[in-house]
Amino acid sequence: MDEQNVKERQEICTERHLLAKERMEHMKKEETACGKFAEYFRTVSSFLTDVEAAYELVRTGKWKTFSVEEKQTWNQRLYQDVLPEQYGKSYANPTYAVKKLGEYGQLLSTLYTELRGAIPYAFEQKEEYLTILEELFLEMYGHFEEEEQPLKKSLEKTLYWYASDYSDVFLADRVAEQVDPSCDFAVKIVKESDWKDPSFLYDYGEYVTENEIRTLQHLNGLPEETLKKMADVYTEGYRIGFINTGKDLSKKGSVNIRYCLGFEPVIRLAIDNFAKMGLKPVIYRAAVSLITKKEQYKIGYYGAIANKQYEYDHRSDAALILDKRYVERKLEVMKHTFEKYESLAGEMAGPACMEIFGEKPFSPEAKSEAVSWSDAQNQQVLFYDSKASQITNQYIKGEERSFTIVAYPVPEIGEKYSEIFDEVIRINTLDASLYEKVQQTLIDALDQGEKVHVLGKGENQTDLWINLWKLKDPQKETIFENCVADVNIPVGEVFTSPVLKGTTGVLNVGKVYLNELQYRNLKLTFADGTVQDYTCDNFESEEENKAYIRNNILHNHETLPMGEFAIGTNTTAYVAAKKYQIEDKMPILIAEKMGPHFAVGDTCYSWCEDIRVYNPSGKEIVAKDNDFSLLRKENVEKAYFHCHTDITIPYEELEEISVVTKNGNHIILLKDGRFVLPGTEVLNEPLKELTD
């Protein structure tokens, strides 16, 4: 688009924006939407007025003159309606909305939630986005002006065409943000802010709490060499990941950096490190629109989550509009935009994620008033995920990209936050060479096996048989990867892709925290490597328990294969978790190194199975495929599930892990929660702290 067209488009947008603001001003004096709907429209209109005020503060530069206290007041003002203490009487709460607005409540609650996405748009000065949302609000209001009880289908149609028509704005921009370094709103904040002054945290437009402020203050208090160590572990893990998988990083020009607010001192150093590798930062916000977000999951940078129940309640809002035509529309926009940004997409090296943990475990309330997917829509979602993944992989090629992930605690973890933070730094920088040697000893035993038997003890009902890949040339091939802290920090696991046929039994964990959701007494039953039954004790009814697992672990698939079997060896992390009583708060990234774990979904090698990879021993890792991933050669849509969820059994819940050889001999690796294979006993040293 040439400069003249851009100018004309901006002028039209500004004119539309002014008209929308004027119309909302008139609304305050009107009573045309009367009765039980009047309060709803006044509430939402008042919220949008606050957003407009914030937009003006940023536009005029006045926001930059505010003190941290003034910015905090505004932050609370914008987010207060969805905070837990207010949520019970918020129209963003579908239960309250249905109670007050009847059959219209669900849709109008969804509308309000979509409009709340305007907060970050105000801070990014996205006038077009604000205008579109305000016009959507006014169009909905117009329905209630014309009729006291408008047809619900008319409202649904309005929401549908908003999402469909503006996919070429919201979704197209989302694709661009994922590959274009010039989309640098967050990069500028990281690079230009004085991080000694926490007021800059409010400049993102994200919700900010003591967690983010105290995280920043803690990092500011650390020695420069410690911050550098944190940044180096993060960026070196990324670089080494390319080397270990035989991928050429020099072909790439950008890296997607994902982090949580408060970690800017480390992220700035990481940006400098990546620059030395020839990589520019691409940093985008976690999506806030039903057009672009993936349920309640945060992909991108984000601040505090104001209310996890609110996020969970609205995870499936798109079900109000999703149909085959809408799915095709989104895929068309996605494909077209990737074509437009083909060159930049080809330069994207993949994500580097700095995650957080330590927040209070969340177990959601299931609400009948919340929007949910129909069975037919579930199939459409799975179809979209598959096609979207294929499109992405066409332009950001799986065989050329890599990633890295590291995690650190936040102050909410408890009074010993500083101690725990230091301990996690130590865990994230453990001597990889020691683990490499010990893990190779485990692999040498595992490579002799036909199957592995994992048996729980006490109340843990785990009794699993994992069928292993059969080696053709044991001198040159291996079944398990020796994972030594490159892409997956910290060090401490060996893993494989199980042979599905013959992999059978029960996986049981007393309590586990997956993707920010807590599961109590989780139990999955496998037959020939796929989930056949599942349950947990989160809810009173079995129906709710199954739905919880189906939605959040199976991701609405009828079943999933066991994509990974691994043995975690990081007993240091395990002891730290026990010492500080934070087992239920450990992220899966660290928790998976604290015992055997099993992933349901794709293998660890999805989209790059044909790349030859080797262990430090020089042996080629050959167990990369399973019956599903092999289908990529015939029908790629049947090959991948686009999810991978790790479930770990803690050492103390283990009776035994043993390898069964061709001759029927049992090589015992772990017994009663301790490593007993000769050459691995050193892993028990940290465990002595628990008995001393």
N, C-alpha and C positions, 0 to 999 in steps of 0.2 A: 504494500500500500504506500503510495507516494505521500510526500509531506503535506500537499494540499488536501488530499483525501483524509488524512489523519486529522488535520485541523478542522475540516468540515464535520467529521464524525464527532470530534470532541465538542464542537459548538452545539450540535444537535443534542448530544448527551447532556450538556450543561442546561440547555433549555428544558429538556424533559425533567431533569432533576429539580429545577426551580418550580416547575408546574406541580410536581409531586409534593414538594414541601408546602406549597401554597394550599394544595388540596387537603393535606393533613392538618394544616392550621385551621381551615374551615370546619373540619370534622369535630374539633373541640367544642364548637358552638352548636353543633347539630344533635338532634335526637332521632334521626331518621332510622338508624339501626337500633330499635328500641327493645324493651323487655329484657330478657335474660342475656341478650347479646351485647347490650350497651356497655356493660362493665368490661367485657372482653376487649372490645374495640378501643375503649379508652385506655386500657392497660397497655395494649400493644402499641397504640399510637404514642403514648407517653414514652415507652421504651425507645421507639424509633426517633422521637424528638431528642432523647438523651444521646443516641448514637450520632445524630446530626450535629449536636453541640460538640461532641468529641471530635468529629470530622473537622469542624471549623477551628477548634483549638489547635489541631495538628496543622491544618492548612495555613493558618495565619502565623504559625511559629510560636504562639503563646504557650503551647504545651511544653516546649523546651525550657521555658522560664519557671515552670512549676517546681515546687519543692517535692521531696519524696512523699511527704504527708499529703499534699494536694493531689498528687498522682494516685496515691493509694485510695483516697476518698472517691475519686472518679472510677477507679477499678472496681471498688465495692459497689458503687452505684450501678454500674453496667451489669455486674454478675449476680447481684444480691437475690434476684427473683428465682434463681435455680439452686441457690445454696441449700443444704439440707434443712436448716432451720426454717426456711421460707417455702420450701418446695411443696409442702403439704397443701398449701393454698395458692399454688401457682398454676396458671393455665398451661405451662409447659409440662405439668404433671398430667398424663392422660387420665388418671383416675379422677383427679379433681375436675378436669375439663369435662369429662363425661358426666360427672355428677351435676355440674352446673349447666352444661349446654346440651345434654342429652345426646341424641344420635349424631349431632354435629361435633361433639367434643373431641373425638379422636382426630378428625381431619383438622380442626382449628388448633389443636395442640401441636400437630405436625407443622402447620403453617407458622405458628409462633416460634417453634424450634428452628425452622428454616430461616426465619427473619433474624433470629439471634446470631446467625452467622455474619450479620452486618457489622458486628463489633470489630473483628480484625480488619474488615474491608475499610472501615473508617480510618484505622491507623495506617493502612497501606495506601490510603488516598485513592481507593478504587471507586471513583465516582460512578462509573457505569454499573458496577455491581450494586451499589446502594440504590441507584435509580431503578434498576430492574426489580429489586426486592420491594421497594416502596410501591412501584406500579402493581406488583402482584398483590400486595396488601390492599391497595385501593380497589383493585378489581374484585377481590373477595368482598370487601365492604360494600361495593356496588350491588352485589347480589342481594344483600340484606336490606339495602335501600329500596330495591324494586319490590321485594316480597318479604313479608315477615318470616315466612318459613320457605326459603328457596329450596329448589330440588337439590338433594345431596349430589346427584349426578352432575349438576351444573358446577358445583364447587370442585368436584373431583376432576372435571374436564379442565377447569381453569388451572388447577395444580399440574395436571398432566401436560398441558401445552406450554406452561412455564418451563417445566423440566426438559421437554423435548426441544422447544424452540431455542432455549438458551444453553443447550448442550454445546453449541458451537462457540459459546463464550466461556462458560465455567469449565467444561471438560477440555476444550481445546487449550485454554490457558493452563489447565492442570498438567497436560502433557508437556507443554512448553516449559513450565516451571521445573519439570523433572530432568531436563537436559540442557537448559540454556543458562549459562553463568551470568548473563546480563540481568536476569531476574534476581536482583541482589539486595532486596529489602533487608533480609536478616543478616546477610554478609556485612552490610554497612554497619549495622548495629554492633556486631561482634568486633569489627575492625576499628571502628571510630569511637566507640563509647569509652568513657572513663569507668572501668569496672570497680574502682574503689568507691564509686557512688552508686548504690543499688537502685537509684531512681530510674536508670536506663531500662531496667527489667520491665517497667510498665510501658515502654515505647513499642513493644511488640503488639499490644492489644490482647495479650493472653491473660488469663487469670493468674494472679501472683499471691502467694502465701508466704508464711514464715519459712516453709521448706526451701523455696527458691532463694529467698534473701539470705538465710543462714548458710545455704550451700555456697553461695557466692562469697559470703564473709569467711567461711572456712577455707575456701580455696585462696582467698586473698591473704590469709594468714600462714599459708604454707610456704616453705622456701622455694625459690625459683627453680632449684634443681629437682625438687619433687614434682612440680608442675610439668617440667620438661620431661621427667621420667614417664609421667602419665600420658603425655602427648606422644612420646616416642613409642611406648608400648602399643598404643592405638594405631599409629601410622605405620610402624614397622610390621605389625601383624598384617596390615593390609598389603604392604609391598611384598612380604615374604609369601603371602597367599598366592600371588601371581607366579612367583618363582617355583613354588612347590607343585603347582598344577600346570607348569609349562606354558603359561600365558604371557603374552608380550605386553607389558605395561607401557612401554614406550609408544605404542600406537594410540594411547588414550590421552585425552586432554582435560577431563573433568572427573570429579568425584562427588558423589552425593553424601553430604554430611548430615547426620541426624543426631539430635541431642535434646536434652531438656534444659529449660531456662535455669541459669545459675552456674552452668559449666563453661561460660564464655572464656574465662582465663585459659583453660586448657584448649578449647576449640580454636582460639586465636593462634596458639602455638602450633596446633595441628594443621591449620591452614598454611602456615609458613612451611611446615614439613612437607605437606603435599605439593606446595609450589616448587620445592626442590626436585620433586618427581615429575614436574611438568603438568601438574593437575590443578585446575581452577575449581573453587568450591561452588557446588550447586546446593543451595539450602532452601527447602520449601516447607511451608507450614503443614501440619496435619490437617486434612480436609475437614470442612465444617458443613458442607452442603450435601443434601441427599443425592445430588447429581454425581458427586465425586467421592464421597466417603465410603469406606468399607466397614459397614456395621459400626461397632464401638471401638474398633482398633485405630491406634494412632500411628500413622506412617508419615514421618516428617518431624519437624521440631514442634514442641508444645510446652505450655506452662503447666500450672496446676490444673487438675481436673476438678472443676467446681463441685461436681456431684456425680459420682459413678452410677448411681441409680438412674439419674436423668439420662446419662449417656446410654445406659442399658435399655431404658424404656423406649428410646428412639432409634435403636440400632437397625430396625427394619422398616423405617418410615417410607422407604421407596416402594414398599409393597402396595401403597395406595395408588401407584401409577404404573408399576412395572407390567409390561406385556411384551409380546414378541416384537411389535413395531418399535417400541421404545428401546428395546435391547439392540435392534438392528440400527436404529438411529445413532445410539451411542458408539457402537462399533464403527459405523461409517465416519463419524467425527474423529474418533481416535485414529483410525487408519489414515485419514486425510491429513491430520495434524502431524503424525509421525513422518509422513511423506514430506511435508513442508520442512520439518526439522531433521531430516534424514542424516545430514552431515554431523550435526551436533549430537544426535542420538548415537551415532557410531563412535563418537569420542568418549561417551560415558563409560567409566571404568567399573561402576557399581557402588553400592552403599557402604559407608563406614558409620556404624551405629554406636553411640555412647548412651547406654540405657541406665535407668535408675531402678532402685528397689528399696524396700523398707517401709512402704506405706502400709497402713492397716489393711489386712486381708479383707477382701470384699466378697460377700456372698449375696447375690442379688435377690430381690423379691420378684417373683413372676407375676405379671399383671395381665389380666384378661383384657383390660382396656387398651393396652399397648398394641400397636400395629404388628401384625405377624404375617409371615409368608404363607401362601397356600401351597399345596403340594405341586401344583402346576408351576407356580412362580419359583419354587425351589429349583425346579429343573431349568427354568429360564436363567436363574442366577448362576447355576453351575455351567450352563452353556456360555453365558457371558464371560465368566471367569476364565473358561478354557480359551475362548476366542481372543479375549483381551491379552491373555498370557502369550498366546501365539504371536499376536501382533507386536507386543513388546519385544519378544525374543527375536523377531525378524529384524528389528532396528537396533536393539541393545542386545547383542548376541550373547546367549548363555555361555557359549564356548570361549568367549573373549573377556567376559567380566568376572569379577570376584567380589568379595565383601570382607568385612571384619566386624566383630561385635565385642564390646566390653561393657561392664556394668559397675556402677558405684552406688553406695547407699545415700539416702537423704536423711535429714535430721529427724524426721518422724520415726525413724527406726528405734529411737530410744535415747535415754540419758547418756549412754556411752557412745554416742554417735562418733565423736572424734577418734576414739579407740578403734571402733569398728571400721571407720574409713581407712585408718592407717593399716589395719589388718587386711583389708581388701586390696590395698595397694600392694602389700606383700604377697598376697595370693596371686594377684594378676602379674607379678614379676618373678614367680618361682623359677628355679633353675630347670629349664626345659631339657637340658642334657641328661640330668638324673632320671627324669620321667621317661625320656626316650629309651633309655637302656632297660628300665624296669618293664615298661610297656612292651618292649620287644620280647622280653621273656614270656609275658602273657601271650603274645601273638604266636610265638613259637609253639606253645602248648595248644592254643586254639586251632592252629593250622593242621594239627594232627587229628582234629575232630570231625565227626559226621554230624553231631548234634551237640547243643549245649542245654543243660538242665538247670533251671533257676527255681529254687524252692524257698518259699517264705517260712517264717517261724512265728509261733505264738498265734496272735489273732490274724496275722497276714496270711491270706489264703492263696498266695501266688504259687502256681505249679505249672511252669511253662517249659515246653520243649521247642528249641529254636533249631531249625534245620539249616545246615551250613552249606555254602558253595563247595563243590568238589574240585580240588586242584588237579590240573593236568600235569604240571611240572613244579613240584614243591621247591625245587632249587631256585626257581626264578619267579615264582608266583606266591602271592599271599592273599588271605581272605579278609584280614582286618587292616584298617588304616591306623597308623600310629600318629595320633593327634597331639601335636606339641605346641599349642598356643600360637597359631598364625592367625587364621581367620576367626577362630573360635577361642577367645580368651576367657578364662585362664587355661593353662595346660591341664591335661589329665583325663584322657579317655582313649580307648580303642574301639572302633566301630566297624560294622559291616552291614550289607544289605542281605537280610535273611532270604533263604529259599522258601517261598511261601508254602508249597506243598509239604506237609509234614510238620509245619510250625503250628503248634496247637497248645491249648491250655488256658489257664486263668491268670490274669494280671490284676493284682490288688494292691492298693496303697491306702493307708489309713487316713492321711490328709495330704493334699497337694495343692499347689497354687499355680495355675496355668493361664497365661495371658491375662493376668490381673484378676482372675476369678478363682475362688476357692472351691475345692471338691472334697467332700468327706466320704470316706470309705468307698472310693472309686473302684469299680470292678469291671474289667473288660474280658470277655471270653472270645478266644480265637479258635478258628478251625481252618486248616490249610492257609494260615497266614492272614486271614481277614477277620474283622470283628463280626461276630455272630450275635452277641448279646452284650448288654451294658446296663449298669445301674450305679447309683450312689445314694447317699443318705442326706442330701441337702434339703429335700422337701418332704412333706408328709406323704404326698401321693407318688406312687411309682410312675404315673404318667408324666408328672412334672419333672421327676428325676431323669427319665429317659429323654424328655424334650430338651432339658438343659444340656445333656451330653451330646445329643444329636445336633443341636444348634451350634455348640461351642467347641466340641472336640471333633465330631465327625463333619462339622461344617455343612450339615444338611445332606450329606451323601448317605445312601442306604447303608453302605459299609465302607471301610477303609482297610488297606493292607498294612501290615507291619513293615514300614519302610526302612527301619533301622533297629538294630540291636547293638548296644554298647555296654562296656564296663567302665565306669568312672573310677579313677584312681586318686583323685585329689582329696586325700584324707585330711590334709591341712585345712581345706575349706570346710570339710565336714565337722572337724573339731571346733573351728571358729563359730560355726552355726550353733553347735551345742553349747559352747561356752557362753555365748551372748544370748542364747535362747531365741534365735531368729530363724530357726529352720523353716517356719512357714512363710517367712518373708524373703527368703533367698530367691533370686531370679532363676529361671530354668537354665540360663546360661552357666551359672555356677552350680546349681543343684544337680544338673545332669552329670557333673563330674564327681558327685558324692554317692555313687552307688550304680548298680546296673540301670540302664534306662532303655526304653522302648518308644520308638516314634511311630505314630499312626499317620499315614499319608504318603507323600512321595519319599523316595530315597534321598540321601544326601548328595546324590550326583545328578539330580534332575536337570535336564537340558544340556548336560555336558558328559553323558555316559561314554561317549566315543573318544574322549580325551584320555590318553594314557597317563596314569599317575603312579608314582612310586613312593615307597616308604624310604626313610633314611638308610635302611638296610640294603637298598638297591632292588628289592623285589617289587614286581609290578602288582598293584592292587587290582584284582580281577572281579571281585564281587561287587559290582556296581549296578547291576540290573536286577529286575524281578519280572514276573510274568506280565505285569501291567506296563512297566516302562519299555519293555521290548515291543509293545504294540505301536510305539512311535514310528516304526519302520513301515507300518501299514495304515494306521489311523491315529494320528497324534492326539486327537480329542479323547481317545480312550486310554491314553498312556499316563496322563498326569491328573492329579487331584487338586493341585494348587494349595496345598496345606501340608504342614509337617509339625506335629505337636509331640514334644518329648515328655515322657512320664517316667519319673525316677522312683526306685524303691530304696529307701534309706538303708544303710548298712545294718542298723540295729534290727530291721525287720527281715533280715536274711538268715536262712538256715544254711543254704549251700548254693554255690555255683560250681558246676562240674562239666567237664568236656568228655563226651563219649566217643571213643576212637572206633575205627573200623573193626577192631578185634573185640569190641565190647568193653574195653577197659575204661575206667573212670579216672580222669585226671582232675583232682579237686583244686580249684582256684581260690575259692573263698569258703570258709567254714565258720559258722556262728559269727558272721560279721567281720571276720579277720582274713587277711590274705595269707594263704598257707602254701602256695606254690613256691618251691625253692627259687630264690632270686628275687622274690617280690616282698619279702618280709619287712624291708625297709619302709614300706608304705604303712606299716603298723606303728611306727615310731610315734607319729603325732597322736595316735589313738590312746597311747599310754596316759596322756593328760586326763583322759576321761575316767581312768581308774586309779590314778595317783591320789 
